[in-house]
Amino acid sequence: MAEIRMTTETRTDYECEATGLPAERWGEAVFKIGEEELVIEVSVEKSGVIVGIMAGEVAWKGTLEGFKKLLKGELK
């Protein structure tokens, strides 16, 4: 059996919750808002954690450290 390297959780304001979903390498959350999709993907690689975010046709992908810098406004 593969090694569980991360777990995922999903919660909503309807008090619905799914926790402890196992993943060896990657997990993805897809939020559908009408015709739009917001996708967040996290991948655990040997070289580190990779984060990807897609909103419609706009996407960003990079390291976890790069994502933190993006959120702080340190990356463009």
JOTAFEN-V108187 format. One record per backbone hydrogen bond with DSSP energy under -1.0 kcal/mol. CO is the residue of the C=O (numbers start at 1). NH is the residue of the N-H. Records with the same first field share a line. If there is no record, write none. Layout:
# JOTAFEN-V108187
CO=NH / NH
This chain:
# JOTAFEN-V108187
6=23
8=21
10=18
12=15
16=12
18=10
21=8
23=5 / 6
25=44
27=42
29=40
31=38
33=36
36=33
37=56
38=31
39=54
40=29
41=52
42=27
43=50
48=45
49=64
50=43
51=62
52=41
53=60
54=39
55=58
58=55
60=53
62=51
63=67
64=68
65=69
66=70
67=71
68=72
69=74
70=73
